[in-house]
Amino acid sequence: MSLKGVWQLKKLVVSYCNWGGSSRGIRGFMESHMPEFIKNNPQLEVVTELNRGYHPFLKGLYQNKNERVVCVKNMAPEDVLECATRLRNSQGRKVIKLRTRHVTKNPSVQGTWTTAVRF
């Protein structure tokens, strides 16, 4: 996703095994979907690396020095394309857990509603 017109994902690393069965889907992705994905995303540097004996994964390196790793073992080529697109569309921020169920700038004077309220 772009932030102020700048794409946040700068590098996508595609790691696979040329022998293992769990890498079958990512090898199919590299043959069928990856050339079109590279052509549609010229701002993105795509690197493939061969890791024999390891499960395949996609690693996204972002402008803010964060990285996300997605395991794609035993996935179909279309699912691998969806994961790569998700990495491209995300901003690379760390996921933070919200402390409450809702976030508001104007909290209720009466308090938050719960199912334990008795009338």
C-alpha positions in Angstrom: 0.0 0.0 0.0 1.3 3.4 -0.7 1.7 6.0 2.1 1.7 9.5 0.7 2.2 8.1 -2.8 5.2 5.9 -1.9 4.9 2.1 -1.9 6.0 0.7 1.4 7.1 -2.7 0.2 10.5 -2.3 -1.3 11.7 -5.9 -1.6 10.0 -9.3 -1.8 12.1 -12.4 -1.2 10.8 -15.7 -2.6 12.5 -18.7 -0.9 11.8 -22.2 -2.1 13.2 -25.7 -2.5 13.6 -27.2 -5.9 13.1 -30.7 -4.7 10.6 -30.7 -1.8 6.9 -31.4 -2.2 5.8 -28.5 0.1 7.3 -26.1 -2.5 5.2 -27.4 -5.4 2.8 -24.5 -5.2 5.5 -21.8 -5.0 7.3 -23.3 -8.0 4.0 -23.2 -9.9 3.6 -19.5 -8.8 7.1 -18.7 -10.1 6.3 -20.3 -13.5 2.8 -18.9 -14.1 2.0 -15.9 -11.9 5.3 -14.3 -11.0 6.3 -12.8 -14.3 3.0 -11.0 -14.5 3.3 -9.9 -10.8 6.8 -8.4 -11.5 5.5 -6.7 -14.6 2.5 -5.1 -12.7 4.8 -4.0 -9.8 7.9 -2.2 -11.3 8.5 -0.4 -8.0 9.1 -3.8 -6.3 12.4 -5.7 -6.2 11.7 -9.4 -6.4 14.5 -11.8 -5.4 14.3 -15.6 -5.5 16.6 -17.7 -3.3 17.0 -21.5 -3.3 16.9 -23.1 0.2 17.1 -26.8 -0.3 15.4 -28.9 2.4 13.4 -26.0 3.9 9.8 -25.0 3.6 9.0 -22.2 1.3 8.2 -18.7 2.5 7.7 -15.1 1.3 9.6 -12.3 3.1 8.6 -8.7 2.6 11.1 -5.9 3.5 9.5 -2.5 4.0 10.6 1.1 3.9 10.4 1.4 7.7 13.0 -1.4 8.2 10.3 -3.9 9.3 9.9 -7.3 7.7 7.1 -9.8 7.4 7.6 -13.5 6.7 4.7 -15.6 5.4 5.0 -19.4 5.3 3.5 -20.7 2.0 4.1 -24.5 2.4 1.6 -26.7 0.6 -0.3 -23.7 -0.9 -1.7 -23.5 -4.4 -0.1 -21.0 -6.8 -3.2 -18.8 -6.6 -2.9 -18.7 -2.8 0.8 -17.8 -3.0 -0.2 -14.9 -5.4 -2.7 -13.8 -2.8 -0.1 -13.8 -0.1 2.3 -11.8 -2.2 -0.4 -9.3 -3.0 -1.2 -9.0 0.7 2.4 -8.3 1.5 2.5 -5.7 -1.2 -0.7 -4.0 0.0 0.3 -3.9 3.7 2.2 -1.0 5.2 4.7 -3.1 7.2 3.6 -1.7 10.6 3.8 -4.0 13.7 0.5 -5.4 14.8 -0.5 -3.8 18.1 -3.1 -5.3 20.4 -5.9 -3.0 21.5 -6.6 -2.9 25.2 -10.3 -2.4 24.8 -12.9 -3.6 22.4 -13.6 -0.2 21.1 -11.6 2.9 20.5 -13.2 6.4 20.8 -12.1 9.9 21.3 -15.3 10.7 23.3 -15.8 8.0 25.9 -19.3 7.6 27.3 -20.1 9.4 30.6 -22.2 6.4 31.7 -19.5 3.9 31.0 -19.3 1.2 28.4 -22.2 -1.2 27.8 -21.7 -4.8 28.8 -24.0 -7.8 28.8 -23.8 -7.9 32.6 -25.9 -4.7 33.0 -29.2 -5.4 34.8 -32.2 -3.2 34.3 
